[in-house]
Amino acid sequence: MAREKMKIVKVPGKNNKHTILLYALSTCAWCKMAKQFLKDKNLEFEYVDVDLCNDEDKEEIRKHILSKGGVLSYPTMIIDDKILITGFRKDKLQEILEI
């Protein structure tokens, strides 16, 4: 039996200059603020609520974050598959995303 694919939610936005992947927790206030900030800035992004994933997906996410030099803390954003931001850092996001 094939396992279900990780649930990645795509949020449309007019600004799609950057590829933004947000790893979040469904119950985390900072994660909710990060999602709202991206929506308010009309940025296209994808997110995964890690706490709602199965163990295999959680392990995949863990490896992905660590491979980028991150720590297991949420929210974690990976921009253009190169830049990793841990926590909700509005200043850093504005600088990197040129908004």
N, CA, C and O atoms as a Tinker XYZ file with bonds, in Angstrom:
   396  protein
     1  N      0.826000   -1.180000    0.000000    73     2
     2  CA     0.000000    0.000000    0.000000    64     1     3
     3  C      0.878000    1.254000    0.000000    63     2     4     5
     4  O      1.762000    1.394000    0.845000    81     3
     5  N      0.638000    2.148000   -0.930000    73     3     6
     6  CA     1.433000    3.375000   -1.011000    64     5     7
     7  C      1.063000    4.300000    0.139000    63     6     8     9
     8  O     -0.109000    4.437000    0.492000    81     7
     9  N      2.072000    4.927000    0.713000    73     7    10
    10  CA     1.770000    5.841000    1.813000    64     9    11
    11  C      1.330000    7.188000    1.262000    63    10    12    13
    12  O      1.701000    7.579000    0.155000    81    11
    13  N      0.537000    7.882000    2.053000    73    11    14
    14  CA     0.049000    9.194000    1.634000    64    13    15
    15  C      1.189000   10.181000    1.553000    63    14    16    17
    16  O      2.135000   10.122000    2.339000    81    15
    17  N      1.093000   11.088000    0.599000    73    15    18
    18  CA     2.098000   12.126000    0.432000    64    17    19
    19  C      1.938000   13.146000    1.566000    63    18    20    21
    20  O      0.832000   13.406000    2.040000    81    19
    21  N      3.070000   13.714000    1.984000    73    19    22
    22  CA     3.059000   14.751000    3.005000    64    21    23
    23  C      2.090000   15.868000    2.599000    63    22    24    25
    24  O      2.039000   16.255000    1.431000    81    23
    25  N      1.331000   16.377000    3.556000    73    23    26
    26  CA     0.344000   17.410000    3.247000    64    25    27
    27  C      1.005000   18.785000    3.203000    63    26    28    29
    28  O      1.253000   19.415000    4.231000    81    27
    29  N      1.281000   19.227000    1.979000    73    27    30
    30  CA     1.849000   20.558000    1.773000    64    29    31
    31  C      0.721000   21.448000    1.265000    63    30    32    33
    32  O      0.095000   21.154000    0.246000    81    31
    33  N      0.472000   22.528000    1.979000    73    31    34
    34  CA    -0.607000   23.442000    1.604000    64    33    35
    35  C      0.006000   24.598000    0.821000    63    34    36    37
    36  O      0.943000   25.253000    1.276000    81    35
    37  N     -0.549000   24.832000   -0.375000    73    35    38
    38  CA    -0.057000   25.933000   -1.201000    64    37    39
    39  C     -0.982000   27.127000   -1.018000    63    38    40    41
    40  O     -2.197000   27.017000   -1.186000    81    39
    41  N     -0.395000   28.269000   -0.672000    73    39    42
    42  CA    -1.160000   29.500000   -0.485000    64    41    43
    43  C     -0.811000   30.423000   -1.645000    63    42    44    45
    44  O      0.343000   30.826000   -1.784000    81    43
    45  N     -1.791000   30.764000   -2.481000    73    43    46
    46  CA    -1.492000   31.621000   -3.623000    64    45    47
    47  C     -1.233000   33.061000   -3.198000    63    46    48    49
    48  O     -1.754000   33.532000   -2.187000    81    47
    49  N     -0.421000   33.744000   -3.987000    73    47    50
    50  CA    -0.137000   35.153000   -3.730000    64    49    51
    51  C      0.374000   35.791000   -5.005000    63    50    52    53
    52  O      0.882000   35.099000   -5.888000    81    51
    53  N      0.245000   37.096000   -5.111000    73    51    54
    54  CA     0.696000   37.801000   -6.321000    64    53    55
    55  C      2.216000   37.825000   -6.423000    63    54    56    57
    56  O      2.771000   37.819000   -7.522000    81    55
    57  N      2.890000   37.854000   -5.263000    73    55    58
    58  CA     4.350000   37.923000   -5.249000    64    57    59
    59  C      4.916000   36.503000   -5.173000    63    58    60    61
    60  O      4.896000   35.864000   -4.122000    81    59
    61  N      5.417000   36.032000   -6.310000    73    59    62
    62  CA     5.984000   34.679000   -6.322000    64    61    63
    63  C      7.429000   34.691000   -6.803000    63    62    64    65
    64  O      7.889000   33.747000   -7.444000    81    63
    65  N      8.139000   35.773000   -6.486000    73    63    66
    66  CA     9.557000   35.906000   -6.854000    64    65    67
    67  C     10.411000   34.863000   -6.143000    63    66    68    69
    68  O     11.435000   34.422000   -6.665000    81    67
    69  N      9.982000   34.476000   -4.951000    73    67    70
    70  CA    10.754000   33.535000   -4.137000    64    69    71
    71  C      9.928000   32.276000   -3.859000    63    70    72    73
    72  O      8.699000   32.311000   -3.816000    81    71
    73  N     10.639000   31.173000   -3.675000    73    71    74
    74  CA    10.005000   29.933000   -3.252000    64    73    75
    75  C     10.095000   29.909000   -1.728000    63    74    76    77
    76  O     11.189000   29.902000   -1.165000    81    75
    77  N      8.946000   29.895000   -1.070000    73    75    78
    78  CA     8.927000   29.935000    0.395000    64    77    79
    79  C      8.256000   28.667000    0.913000    63    78    80    81
    80  O      7.111000   28.366000    0.576000    81    79
    81  N      9.000000   27.928000    1.746000    73    79    82
    82  CA     8.450000   26.742000    2.401000    64    81    83
    83  C      8.490000   26.992000    3.896000    63    82    84    85
    84  O      9.550000   27.256000    4.464000    81    83
    85  N      7.344000   26.910000    4.520000    73    83    86
    86  CA     7.229000   27.169000    5.957000    64    85    87
    87  C      6.895000   25.865000    6.674000    63    86    88    89
    88  O      5.884000   25.225000    6.384000    81    87
    89  N      7.759000   25.479000    7.617000    73    87    90
    90  CA     7.451000   24.353000    8.491000    64    89    91
    91  C      6.882000   24.953000    9.770000    63    90    92    93
    92  O      7.536000   25.768000   10.422000    81    91
    93  N      5.664000   24.551000   10.129000    73    91    94
    94  CA     4.972000   25.156000   11.261000    64    93    95
    95  C      4.340000   24.082000   12.137000    63    94    96    97
    96  O      4.340000   22.899000   11.797000    81    95
    97  N      3.804000   24.519000   13.265000    73    95    98
    98  CA     2.984000   23.670000   14.118000    64    97    99
    99  C      1.587000   24.273000   14.108000    63    98   100   101
   100  O      1.435000   25.492000   14.182000    81    99
   101  N      0.583000   23.441000   14.018000    73    99   102
   102  CA    -0.795000   23.933000   13.881000    64   101   103
   103  C     -1.261000   24.725000   15.097000    63   102   104   105
   104  O     -2.186000   25.531000   14.996000    81   103
   105  N     -0.626000   24.501000   16.244000    73   103   106
   106  CA    -1.069000   25.134000   17.489000    64   105   107
   107  C     -0.181000   26.303000   17.917000    63   106   108   109
   108  O     -0.417000   26.905000   18.965000    81   107
   109  N      0.827000   26.628000   17.127000    73   107   110
   110  CA     1.844000   27.611000   17.516000    64   109   111
   111  C      1.436000   29.028000   17.109000    63   110   112   113
   112  O      1.164000   29.284000   15.936000    81   111
   113  N      1.392000   29.945000   18.073000    73   111   114
   114  CA     0.995000   31.334000   17.800000    64   113   115
   115  C      1.983000   32.018000   16.855000    63   114   116   117
   116  O      1.568000   32.765000   15.969000    81   115
   117  N      3.283000   31.773000   17.030000    73   115   118
   118  CA     4.298000   32.389000   16.156000    64   117   119
   119  C      4.154000   31.876000   14.734000    63   118   120   121
   120  O      4.350000   32.622000   13.774000    81   119
   121  N      3.812000   30.603000   14.600000    73   119   122
   122  CA     3.625000   30.007000   13.272000    64   121   123
   123  C      2.420000   30.651000   12.584000    63   122   124   125
   124  O      2.460000   30.947000   11.390000    81   123
   125  N      1.356000   30.863000   13.349000    73   123   126
   126  CA     0.153000   31.504000   12.802000    64   125   127
   127  C      0.470000   32.928000   12.358000    63   126   128   129
   128  O     -0.010000   33.381000   11.319000    81   127
   129  N      1.282000   33.635000   13.150000    73   127   130
   130  CA     1.673000   34.998000   12.789000    64   129   131
   131  C      2.512000   35.004000   11.515000    63   130   132   133
   132  O      2.362000   35.886000   10.669000    81   131
   133  N      3.393000   34.018000   11.384000    73   131   134
   134  CA     4.232000   33.927000   10.187000    64   133   135
   135  C      3.366000   33.695000    8.945000    63   134   136   137
   136  O      3.574000   34.335000    7.914000    81   135
   137  N      2.403000   32.789000    9.044000    73   135   138
   138  CA     1.487000   32.521000    7.922000    64   137   139
   139  C      0.708000   33.785000    7.563000    63   138   140   141
   140  O      0.568000   34.128000    6.389000    81   139
   141  N      0.207000   34.471000    8.586000    73   139   142
   142  CA    -0.592000   35.675000    8.361000    64   141   143
   143  C      0.253000   36.784000    7.727000    63   142   144   145
   144  O     -0.209000   37.499000    6.839000    81   143
   145  N      1.487000   36.915000    8.193000    73   143   146
   146  CA     2.405000   37.926000    7.647000    64   145   147
   147  C      2.616000   37.692000    6.153000    63   146   148   149
   148  O      2.553000   38.631000    5.360000    81   147
   149  N      2.869000   36.433000    5.770000    73   147   150
   150  CA     3.096000   36.099000    4.365000    64   149   151
   151  C      1.847000   36.382000    3.533000    63   150   152   153
   152  O      1.936000   36.889000    2.415000    81   151
   153  N      0.673000   36.046000    4.094000    73   151   154
   154  CA    -0.592000   36.312000    3.396000    64   153   155
   155  C     -0.818000   37.813000    3.240000    63   154   156   157
   156  O     -1.193000   38.283000    2.166000    81   155
   157  N     -0.588000   38.564000    4.321000    73   155   158
   158  CA    -0.791000   40.023000    4.299000    64   157   159
   159  C      0.104000   40.692000    3.260000    63   158   160   161
   160  O     -0.278000   41.700000    2.665000    81   159
   161  N      1.289000   40.133000    3.042000    73   159   162
   162  CA     2.243000   40.689000    2.067000    64   161   163
   163  C      1.976000   40.130000    0.670000    63   162   164   165
   164  O      2.720000   40.407000   -0.271000    81   163
   165  N      0.910000   39.342000    0.546000    73   163   166
   166  CA     0.492000   38.756000   -0.733000    64   165   167
   167  C      1.585000   37.894000   -1.373000    63   166   168   169
   168  O      1.775000   37.896000   -2.589000    81   167
   169  N      2.297000   37.159000   -0.512000    73   167   170
   170  CA     3.373000   36.279000   -0.976000    64   169   171
   171  C      2.821000   34.877000   -1.200000    63   170   172   173
   172  O      2.026000   34.371000   -0.408000    81   171
   173  N      3.254000   34.266000   -2.284000    73   171   174
   174  CA     2.895000   32.869000   -2.526000    64   173   175
   175  C      3.831000   32.020000   -1.673000    63   174   176   177
   176  O      5.040000   32.247000   -1.660000    81   175
   177  N      3.275000   31.044000   -0.961000    73   175   178
   178  CA     4.120000   30.176000   -0.144000    64   177   179
   179  C      3.458000   28.825000    0.065000    63   178   180   181
   180  O      2.271000   28.644000   -0.206000    81   179
   181  N      4.247000   27.891000    0.549000    73   179   182
   182  CA     3.734000   26.573000    0.910000    64   181   183
   183  C      4.075000   26.342000    2.374000    63   182   184   185
   184  O      5.097000   26.808000    2.878000    81   183
   185  N      3.187000   25.606000    3.045000    73   183   186
   186  CA     3.508000   25.285000    4.436000    64   185   187
   187  C      3.095000   23.859000    4.776000    63   186   188   189
   188  O      2.230000   23.259000    4.137000    81   187
   189  N      3.751000   23.346000    5.810000    73   187   190
   190  CA     3.442000   22.023000    6.333000    64   189   191
   191  C      3.276000   22.173000    7.843000    63   190   192   193
   192  O      4.163000   22.696000    8.517000    81   191
   193  N      2.147000   21.717000    8.373000    73   191   194
   194  CA     1.968000   21.664000    9.826000    64   193   195
   195  C      2.587000   20.345000   10.291000    63   194   196   197
   196  O      1.991000   19.275000   10.174000    81   195
   197  N      3.799000   20.464000   10.821000    73   195   198
   198  CA     4.615000   19.290000   11.148000    64   197   199
   199  C      3.930000   18.385000   12.169000    63   198   200   201
   200  O      4.025000   17.161000   12.076000    81   199
   201  N      3.238000   18.984000   13.146000    73   199   202
   202  CA     2.605000   18.163000   14.189000    64   201   203
   203  C      1.468000   17.299000   13.645000    63   202   204   205
   204  O      1.031000   16.361000   14.311000    81   203
   205  N      0.987000   17.610000   12.440000    73   203   206
   206  CA    -0.091000   16.811000   11.844000    64   205   207
   207  C      0.446000   15.750000   10.874000    63   206   208   209
   208  O     -0.330000   15.019000   10.258000    81   207
   209  N      1.762000   15.669000   10.741000    73   207   210
   210  CA     2.389000   14.703000    9.823000    64   209   211
   211  C      2.599000   13.358000   10.513000    63   210   212   213
   212  O      2.612000   13.263000   11.740000    81   211
   213  N      2.762000   12.316000    9.685000    73   211   214
   214  CA     3.092000   11.009000   10.253000    64   213   215
   215  C      4.589000   10.965000   10.585000    63   214   216   217
   216  O      5.331000   11.882000   10.235000    81   215
   217  N      5.026000    9.906000   11.256000    73   215   218
   218  CA     6.409000    9.825000   11.728000    64   217   219
   219  C      7.429000    9.857000   10.594000    63   218   220   221
   220  O      8.488000   10.470000   10.729000    81   219
   221  N      7.112000    9.197000    9.473000    73   219   222
   222  CA     8.044000    9.193000    8.334000    64   221   223
   223  C      8.255000   10.606000    7.807000    63   222   224   225
   224  O      9.385000   11.013000    7.536000    81   223
   225  N      7.161000   11.353000    7.664000    73   223   226
   226  CA     7.252000   12.727000    7.169000    64   225   227
   227  C      7.988000   13.617000    8.163000    63   226   228   229
   228  O      8.785000   14.469000    7.768000    81   227
   229  N      7.721000   13.420000    9.453000    73   227   230
   230  CA     8.415000   14.209000   10.478000    64   229   231
   231  C      9.922000   13.997000   10.378000    63   230   232   233
   232  O     10.702000   14.938000   10.521000    81   231
   233  N     10.320000   12.760000   10.132000    73   231   234
   234  CA    11.745000   12.436000   10.003000    64   233   235
   235  C     12.330000   13.113000    8.766000    63   234   236   237
   236  O     13.445000   13.631000    8.813000    81   235
   237  N     11.586000   13.111000    7.660000    73   235   238
   238  CA    12.009000   13.761000    6.420000    64   237   239
   239  C     12.188000   15.274000    6.645000    63   238   240   241
   240  O     13.166000   15.868000    6.192000    81   239
   241  N     11.239000   15.871000    7.343000    73   239   242
   242  CA    11.290000   17.311000    7.639000    64   241   243
   243  C     12.488000   17.610000    8.535000    63   242   244   245
   244  O     13.219000   18.576000    8.314000    81   243
   245  N     12.677000   16.775000    9.541000    73   243   246
   246  CA    13.808000   16.942000   10.465000    64   245   247
   247  C     15.125000   16.946000    9.691000    63   246   248   249
   248  O     15.983000   17.804000    9.901000    81   247
   249  N     15.269000   15.972000    8.793000    73   247   250
   250  CA    16.496000   15.883000    7.984000    64   249   251
   251  C     16.654000   17.103000    7.088000    63   250   252   253
   252  O     17.761000   17.617000    6.928000    81   251
   253  N     15.550000   17.572000    6.500000    73   251   254
   254  CA    15.592000   18.726000    5.602000    64   253   255
   255  C     16.065000   19.974000    6.359000    63   254   256   257
   256  O     16.942000   20.697000    5.886000    81   255
   257  N     15.479000   20.219000    7.530000    73   255   258
   258  CA    15.850000   21.395000    8.326000    64   257   259
   259  C     17.312000   21.308000    8.764000    63   258   260   261
   260  O     18.056000   22.281000    8.642000    81   259
   261  N     17.720000   20.151000    9.269000    73   259   262
   262  CA    19.094000   19.987000    9.741000    64   261   263
   263  C     20.100000   20.089000    8.590000    63   262   264   265
   264  O     21.201000   20.607000    8.774000    81   263
   265  N     19.727000   19.598000    7.409000    73   263   266
   266  CA    20.636000   19.647000    6.251000    64   265   267
   267  C     20.893000   21.088000    5.806000    63   266   268   269
   268  O     21.897000   21.371000    5.153000    81   267
   269  N     19.988000   21.990000    6.161000    73   267   270
   270  CA    20.141000   23.413000    5.813000    64   269   271
   271  C     20.817000   24.181000    6.943000    63   270   272   273
   272  O     20.956000   25.402000    6.875000    81   271
   273  N     21.237000   23.462000    7.981000    73   271   274
   274  CA    21.917000   24.109000    9.102000    64   273   275
   275  C     20.975000   24.679000   10.141000    63   274   276   277
   276  O     21.382000   25.486000   10.977000    81   275
   277  N     19.713000   24.265000   10.095000    73   275   278
   278  CA    18.724000   24.781000   11.035000    64   277   279
   279  C     18.648000   23.967000   12.306000    63   278   280   281
   280  O     19.335000   22.959000   12.468000    81   279
   281  N     17.799000   24.426000   13.199000    73   279   282
   282  CA    17.510000   23.699000   14.437000    64   281   283
   283  C     16.029000   23.353000   14.423000    63   282   284   285
   284  O     15.248000   23.966000   13.694000    81   283
   285  N     15.649000   22.384000   15.219000    73   283   286
   286  CA    14.253000   21.937000   15.211000    64   285   287
   287  C     13.407000   22.841000   16.091000    63   286   288   289
   288  O     13.080000   22.521000   17.234000    81   287
   289  N     13.070000   23.973000   15.515000    73   287   290
   290  CA    12.263000   24.977000   16.198000    64   289   291
   291  C     11.313000   25.545000   15.160000    63   290   292   293
   292  O     11.659000   25.644000   13.983000    81   291
   293  N     10.119000   25.918000   15.592000    73   291   294
   294  CA     9.116000   26.371000   14.622000    64   293   295
   295  C      8.605000   27.750000   14.987000    63   294   296   297
   296  O      8.512000   28.075000   16.171000    81   295
   297  N      8.272000   28.569000   13.998000    73   295   298
   298  CA     8.300000   28.274000   12.570000    64   297   299
   299  C      9.731000   28.273000   12.014000    63   298   300   301
   300  O     10.612000   28.978000   12.506000    81   299
   301  N      9.926000   27.459000   10.977000    73   299   302
   302  CA    11.166000   27.465000   10.212000    64   301   303
   303  C     10.780000   27.712000    8.767000    63   302   304   305
   304  O      9.908000   27.030000    8.228000    81   303
   305  N     11.425000   28.684000    8.138000    73   303   306
   306  CA    11.160000   28.997000    6.735000    64   305   307
   307  C     12.406000   28.728000    5.921000    63   306   308   309
   308  O     13.520000   29.079000    6.312000    81   307
   309  N     12.194000   28.097000    4.782000    73   307   310
   310  CA    13.299000   27.882000    3.846000    64   309   311
   311  C     12.934000   28.647000    2.583000    63   310   312   313
   312  O     11.924000   28.364000    1.939000    81   311
   313  N     13.766000   29.612000    2.241000    73   311   314
   314  CA    13.498000   30.491000    1.104000    64   313   315
   315  C     14.447000   30.144000   -0.034000    63   314   316   317
   316  O     15.663000   30.083000    0.148000    81   315
   317  N     13.871000   29.918000   -1.208000    73   315   318
   318  CA    14.628000   29.566000   -2.421000    64   317   319
   319  C     15.542000   28.362000   -2.195000    63   318   320   321
   320  O     16.576000   28.231000   -2.850000    81   319
   321  N     15.161000   27.490000   -1.271000    73   319   322
   322  CA    15.907000   26.275000   -0.930000    64   321   323
   323  C     17.339000   26.568000   -0.482000    63   322   324   325
   324  O     18.185000   25.674000   -0.485000    81   323
   325  N     17.615000   27.834000   -0.093000    73   323   326
   326  CA    18.970000   28.217000    0.315000    64   325   327
   327  C     19.010000   28.863000    1.691000    63   326   328   329
   328  O     19.870000   28.544000    2.512000    81   327
   329  N     18.069000   29.778000    1.936000    73   327   330
   330  CA    18.114000   30.589000    3.146000    64   329   331
   331  C     17.142000   30.012000    4.174000    63   330   332   333
   332  O     15.968000   29.784000    3.881000    81   331
   333  N     17.651000   29.784000    5.372000    73   331   334
   334  CA    16.811000   29.230000    6.433000    64   333   335
   335  C     16.632000   30.270000    7.530000    63   334   336   337
   336  O     17.604000   30.846000    8.018000    81   335
   337  N     15.387000   30.502000    7.910000    73   335   338
   338  CA    15.085000   31.432000    9.002000    64   337   339
   339  C     14.319000   30.655000   10.060000    63   338   340   341
   340  O     13.285000   30.050000    9.776000    81   339
   341  N     14.836000   30.678000   11.279000    73   339   342
   342  CA    14.163000   30.019000   12.398000    64   341   343
   343  C     13.458000   31.085000   13.214000    63   342   344   345
   344  O     14.042000   32.115000   13.550000    81   343
   345  N     12.202000   30.828000   13.528000    73   343   346
   346  CA    11.418000   31.794000   14.291000    64   345   347
   347  C     10.740000   32.783000   13.356000    63   346   348   349
   348  O     11.018000   32.816000   12.157000    81   347
   349  N      9.850000   33.585000   13.918000    73   347   350
   350  CA     9.146000   34.587000   13.128000    64   349   351
   351  C      9.951000   35.868000   13.186000    63   350   352   353
   352  O      9.833000   36.646000   14.133000    81   351
   353  N     10.786000   36.089000   12.148000    73   351   354
   354  CA    11.698000   37.224000   12.093000    64   353   355
   355  C     11.266000   38.165000   10.976000    63   354   356   357
   356  O     11.753000   38.081000    9.849000    81   355
   357  N     10.350000   39.052000   11.308000    73   355   358
   358  CA     9.784000   39.982000   10.333000    64   357   359
   359  C     10.879000   40.790000    9.622000    63   358   360   361
   360  O     10.836000   40.965000    8.404000    81   359
   361  N     11.856000   41.280000   10.391000    73   359   362
   362  CA    12.941000   42.090000    9.828000    64   361   363
   363  C     13.726000   41.323000    8.768000    63   362   364   365
   364  O     13.983000   41.833000    7.678000    81   363
   365  N     14.099000   40.100000    9.102000    73   363   366
   366  CA    14.868000   39.260000    8.171000    64   365   367
   367  C     14.049000   38.934000    6.931000    63   366   368   369
   368  O     14.567000   38.955000    5.815000    81   367
   369  N     12.762000   38.630000    7.128000    73   367   370
   370  CA    11.895000   38.287000    6.006000    64   369   371
   371  C     11.767000   39.467000    5.054000    63   370   372   373
   372  O     11.851000   39.298000    3.838000    81   371
   373  N     11.565000   40.650000    5.597000    73   371   374
   374  CA    11.412000   41.839000    4.767000    64   373   375
   375  C     12.672000   42.087000    3.951000    63   374   376   377
   376  O     12.602000   42.465000    2.781000    81   375
   377  N     13.815000   41.873000    4.572000    73   375   378
   378  CA    15.100000   42.088000    3.894000    64   377   379
   379  C     15.307000   41.057000    2.775000    63   378   380   381
   380  O     15.628000   41.425000    1.645000    81   379
   381  N     15.126000   39.791000    3.082000    73   379   382
   382  CA    15.373000   38.716000    2.128000    64   381   383
   383  C     14.349000   38.727000    0.985000    63   382   384   385
   384  O     14.697000   38.523000   -0.178000    81   383
   385  N     13.092000   38.966000    1.337000    73   383   386
   386  CA    12.022000   38.914000    0.331000    64   385   387
   387  C     11.811000   40.263000   -0.371000    63   386   388   389
   388  O     10.959000   40.398000   -1.249000    81   387
   389  N     12.607000   41.249000    0.038000    73   387   390
   390  CA    12.543000   42.593000   -0.577000    64   389   391
   391  C     11.120000   43.149000   -0.557000    63   390   392   393
   392  O     10.575000   43.550000   -1.585000    81   391
   393  N     10.533000   43.161000    0.648000    73   391   394
   394  CA     9.163000   43.683000    0.787000    64   393   395
   395  C      9.119000   44.831000    1.788000    63   394   396
   396  O      8.053000   45.394000    2.035000    81   395
